[in-house]
């Protein structure tokens, strides 16, 4: 199995268009590496590829990944898109795939409901091309190919959904991660870009060789202290990296060999190579993911 990080930034990318924080300024002047919005691609045979999330940067990301280039005419190796949630930074790219012969989307009932009765993305996409929705049930294995399968991991956030008329904070499957398994090699990789509670990941990481995990903010009040927002990481459904019970502390307890941070917000100082926070992460033996990083399992 091969996993490629298409985008390692959180919503808005890095730099974010309307932000002049230290990180975004560094990304613009070339002293920090720009990043596109959160997504990965997975394949077990280099023939059929599966995207996890379709970011607004999907065209740029697919262009940068030779394995995803079209082949005969407009035939593509894209098998399906698996969604972790219905957030705009994970689903807006669906609209950019409308020229295809058809799009297959794997989504939980909660995510599909939001994409139909909230944002309306699926309803709009169906006006341009055939759309097949494959139901995702957390805890139930699903085969993508003869060798590659996934099991979705329910990752409750506890926060009210943006489209409250569609669902509630208690609805299962509003946010999921994915545990991918390659039957041929025995490799297992877990992808969880949005984590509010690490408890569900304990069993999911058992036997996994790599965990690609939520690295949104370093400090819980990061956006507040920088004057960039009013919400904490916890308010947004994420665990910050630092402090008691933070991501770095929890990662040390998980049974997984390699731990890579993805979904990194533009405000996070770990994006600056000379920052003390980056040194803390590296000392903990945790990798800071980058666009185009590839992992084999």
C-alpha positions as CSV (number, residue, x, y, z in Angstrom):
1,X,0.0,0.0,0.0
2,X,1.2,3.5,-0.8
3,X,-0.2,6.6,0.9
4,X,0.5,10.0,-0.5
5,X,-0.1,13.2,1.5
6,X,-1.8,15.4,-1.1
7,X,-2.3,18.3,1.3
8,X,-1.0,18.8,4.9
9,X,-2.6,22.1,5.8
10,X,-5.9,22.7,7.6
11,X,-8.7,24.7,6.0
12,X,-7.5,27.8,4.2
13,X,-4.2,26.3,3.3
14,X,-0.8,27.8,4.1
15,X,-0.5,30.7,3.5
16,X,-4.2,31.5,4.1
17,X,-5.4,34.2,1.7
18,X,-6.5,36.7,4.4
19,X,-3.8,36.1,7.0
20,X,-0.6,38.0,7.8
21,X,0.5,36.0,10.8
22,X,4.2,35.0,11.1
23,X,3.6,31.7,9.4
24,X,1.7,33.0,6.4
25,X,4.2,35.8,6.0
26,X,7.0,33.3,6.0
27,X,5.2,31.1,3.4
28,X,4.8,34.1,1.1
29,X,8.4,35.3,1.4
30,X,9.8,31.8,0.8
31,X,11.2,31.1,4.3
32,X,8.4,28.5,5.1
33,X,7.0,25.9,2.8
34,X,3.5,26.5,1.4
35,X,1.0,23.7,1.9
36,X,-2.4,22.8,0.3
37,X,-5.5,21.7,2.2
38,X,-5.9,18.4,3.9
39,X,-6.2,15.2,1.8
40,X,-4.4,12.0,1.1
41,X,-4.5,9.4,-1.8
42,X,-4.2,5.6,-1.2
43,X,-3.4,2.8,-3.6
44,X,-2.5,-0.9,-3.2
45,X,-1.5,-1.5,-6.9
46,X,-0.6,1.9,-8.4
47,X,-3.5,1.3,-10.8
48,X,-6.6,2.5,-8.8
49,X,-6.2,5.3,-6.4
50,X,-8.6,6.5,-3.7
51,X,-8.8,10.0,-2.3
52,X,-9.6,10.7,1.3
53,X,-11.4,14.1,1.1
54,X,-11.6,16.4,-1.9
55,X,-10.1,19.7,-0.9
56,X,-10.5,23.0,-2.8
57,X,-6.9,22.4,-4.0
58,X,-7.7,19.0,-5.6
59,X,-6.7,19.9,-9.1
60,X,-3.3,21.2,-8.0
61,X,-2.8,18.1,-5.8
62,X,-3.7,15.6,-8.5
63,X,-1.5,17.4,-11.0
64,X,1.4,17.1,-8.6
65,X,0.8,13.3,-8.2
66,X,1.8,11.4,-11.4
67,X,-0.2,8.3,-10.2
68,X,-3.4,10.3,-10.5
69,X,-2.8,11.6,-14.0
70,X,-5.4,10.7,-16.7
71,X,-4.5,7.9,-19.0
72,X,-6.5,7.1,-22.2
73,X,-8.3,10.3,-23.1
74,X,-10.2,11.2,-20.0
75,X,-10.1,7.9,-18.2
76,X,-8.5,8.4,-14.8
77,X,-7.2,6.0,-12.1
78,X,-9.4,7.7,-9.5
79,X,-11.5,5.0,-7.9
80,X,-13.5,6.9,-5.3
81,X,-13.4,9.7,-2.7
82,X,-13.8,8.8,0.9
83,X,-15.0,11.6,3.2
84,X,-14.0,12.1,6.8
85,X,-16.7,14.7,7.3
86,X,-18.7,17.3,5.5
87,X,-16.4,20.3,6.1
88,X,-16.0,22.6,3.2
89,X,-12.2,22.2,3.1
90,X,-12.7,18.4,2.7
91,X,-15.6,18.5,0.2
92,X,-15.5,21.6,-2.0
93,X,-13.2,19.8,-4.3
94,X,-16.0,17.4,-5.3
95,X,-17.3,20.2,-7.5
96,X,-14.0,20.3,-9.3
97,X,-14.5,16.7,-10.3
98,X,-17.7,17.4,-12.1
99,X,-16.2,16.8,-15.6
100,X,-15.6,13.1,-14.9
101,X,-17.7,10.3,-16.2
102,X,-19.0,9.8,-12.7
103,X,-17.9,10.2,-9.1
104,X,-18.1,7.6,-6.3
105,X,-18.3,9.0,-2.8
106,X,-18.0,7.0,0.4
107,X,-19.7,8.9,3.2
108,X,-21.5,8.3,6.5
109,X,-25.2,9.0,6.7
110,X,-24.5,12.2,8.7
111,X,-22.0,13.5,6.1
112,X,-24.3,12.7,3.2
113,X,-27.2,14.5,4.9
114,X,-25.1,17.6,5.3
115,X,-23.9,17.5,1.7
116,X,-27.5,17.2,0.5
117,X,-29.6,19.3,2.9
118,X,-26.8,21.6,4.2
119,X,-24.2,22.7,1.7
120,X,-26.1,21.0,-1.2
121,X,-22.8,19.9,-2.8
122,X,-24.0,16.4,-3.7
123,X,-27.3,17.6,-5.1
124,X,-25.4,20.2,-7.3
125,X,-22.8,17.7,-8.4
126,X,-25.5,15.3,-9.6
127,X,-26.6,18.0,-12.1
128,X,-23.2,17.6,-13.8
129,X,-22.3,13.9,-13.6
130,X,-23.5,10.6,-12.2
131,X,-22.8,10.3,-8.4
132,X,-22.8,7.0,-6.5
133,X,-22.8,7.3,-2.7
134,X,-21.4,4.3,-0.8
135,X,-22.6,4.2,2.8
136,X,-19.8,4.3,5.4
137,X,-20.5,2.5,8.6
138,X,-17.9,3.0,11.4
139,X,-16.5,-0.3,12.6
140,X,-17.5,-2.3,9.5
141,X,-14.7,-3.3,7.1
142,X,-15.2,-2.4,3.5
143,X,-13.2,-3.7,0.5
144,X,-12.0,-1.2,-2.1
145,X,-10.1,-3.7,-4.2
146,X,-9.1,-7.3,-3.8
147,X,-6.2,-6.3,-1.5
148,X,-7.1,-2.9,-0.1
149,X,-9.8,-2.3,2.5
150,X,-10.8,0.2,5.1
151,X,-12.6,0.4,8.4
152,X,-14.0,3.8,9.4
153,X,-13.4,5.0,13.0
154,X,-16.1,7.2,14.6
155,X,-14.5,10.3,16.1
156,X,-17.2,12.2,18.0
157,X,-16.5,16.0,18.3
158,X,-19.1,17.0,20.9
159,X,-19.6,20.3,19.1
160,X,-22.8,21.4,17.4
161,X,-22.8,21.1,13.6
162,X,-22.7,24.2,11.5
163,X,-25.9,23.0,9.8
164,X,-27.8,22.3,13.0
165,X,-31.1,21.8,11.0
166,X,-29.5,18.7,9.5
167,X,-28.2,17.0,12.6
168,X,-27.0,17.3,16.1
169,X,-23.7,16.9,18.1
170,X,-24.7,13.4,19.1
171,X,-25.1,12.0,15.6
172,X,-22.7,9.1,15.0
173,X,-20.4,9.4,12.0
174,X,-20.2,13.2,11.8
175,X,-16.4,12.9,11.8
176,X,-14.5,9.7,11.1
177,X,-11.0,8.5,10.5
178,X,-10.0,5.5,8.3
179,X,-7.9,2.5,9.0
180,X,-6.5,1.1,5.7
181,X,-5.3,-2.4,5.4
182,X,-3.4,-4.1,2.6
183,X,-4.1,-7.8,2.6
184,X,-1.1,-8.6,0.4
185,X,1.5,-6.9,2.5
186,X,-0.2,-6.9,5.8
187,X,0.4,-3.1,6.1
188,X,-2.0,-0.9,8.0
189,X,-2.2,2.9,8.0
190,X,-4.6,5.1,10.0
191,X,-5.7,8.6,8.8
192,X,-7.4,10.9,11.3
193,X,-7.2,14.6,10.4
194,X,-9.9,15.7,12.9
195,X,-9.6,14.4,16.4
196,X,-11.4,15.7,19.5
197,X,-10.8,12.6,21.6
198,X,-8.0,10.1,21.2
199,X,-9.8,7.2,22.9
200,X,-11.3,5.8,19.7
201,X,-7.8,5.7,18.1
202,X,-6.3,3.3,20.7
203,X,-7.7,0.2,19.2
204,X,-7.6,1.5,15.6
205,X,-3.8,2.0,15.9
206,X,-3.1,-1.5,17.1
207,X,-0.8,-3.1,14.6
208,X,-0.6,0.0,12.4
209,X,2.7,1.0,11.0
210,X,1.8,4.7,10.6
211,X,-0.8,7.2,12.0
212,X,-1.4,10.4,10.0
213,X,-3.1,12.5,12.7
214,X,-4.6,15.9,13.5
215,X,-1.9,18.5,14.2
216,X,-4.2,21.6,13.8
217,X,-2.8,23.8,16.6
218,X,0.0,23.7,19.0
219,X,-1.8,25.7,21.7
220,X,-5.4,25.3,22.5
221,X,-6.0,29.1,22.6
222,X,-3.6,29.7,19.7
223,X,-6.1,31.7,17.5
224,X,-7.2,33.7,20.4
225,X,-3.7,34.7,21.6
226,X,-2.7,35.7,18.1
227,X,-5.9,37.7,17.6
228,X,-6.9,35.6,14.6
229,X,-10.2,34.2,16.1
230,X,-12.3,33.7,19.1
231,X,-12.5,29.9,19.2
232,X,-10.1,27.5,20.9
233,X,-8.9,24.3,19.2
234,X,-11.3,22.4,21.5
235,X,-14.2,24.6,20.4
236,X,-13.4,23.6,16.8
237,X,-13.3,19.9,17.6
238,X,-9.5,19.4,17.8
239,X,-7.0,18.5,20.5
240,X,-4.0,20.8,20.6
241,X,-0.5,19.4,20.5
242,X,0.8,20.8,23.9
243,X,-0.2,20.5,27.5
244,X,-1.6,17.7,29.7
245,X,-3.8,15.4,27.6
246,X,-2.6,17.1,24.4
247,X,-1.8,15.3,21.2
248,X,1.9,14.8,21.8
249,X,1.2,13.2,25.2
250,X,-1.5,11.0,23.8
251,X,0.6,9.9,20.8
252,X,3.3,8.6,23.1
253,X,0.7,6.0,24.4
254,X,-0.6,4.8,21.0
255,X,0.7,1.4,19.7
256,X,2.0,2.7,16.4
257,X,5.5,3.0,15.0
258,X,5.3,6.2,12.9
259,X,3.3,9.3,13.8
260,X,2.9,12.1,11.3
261,X,1.1,15.4,11.9
262,X,-1.3,16.6,9.1
263,X,-4.1,19.1,8.9
264,X,-1.8,21.8,10.3
265,X,-3.3,25.2,10.7
266,X,-1.6,28.3,9.3
267,X,-1.3,29.7,12.9
268,X,0.6,26.7,14.2
269,X,4.3,27.7,14.9
270,X,5.5,24.2,14.0
271,X,5.3,25.3,10.4
272,X,8.3,27.6,11.1
273,X,11.5,25.5,11.0
274,X,13.3,27.5,13.7
275,X,10.5,27.7,16.2
276,X,10.8,26.2,19.7
277,X,7.4,24.5,19.2
278,X,8.8,22.6,16.2
279,X,11.8,21.5,18.2
280,X,9.4,20.1,20.9
281,X,7.5,18.1,18.3
282,X,10.7,16.7,16.7
283,X,12.1,15.8,20.1
284,X,9.0,13.8,20.8
285,X,9.8,11.7,17.7
286,X,6.7,12.9,15.9
287,X,7.0,13.9,12.2
288,X,5.6,17.1,10.7
289,X,3.9,16.0,7.5
290,X,4.4,17.8,4.2
291,X,2.6,17.8,0.9
292,X,3.8,15.0,-1.4
293,X,5.1,12.9,1.5
294,X,4.7,9.2,0.6
295,X,4.4,6.2,3.0
296,X,4.6,2.6,2.1
297,X,3.0,-0.2,4.3
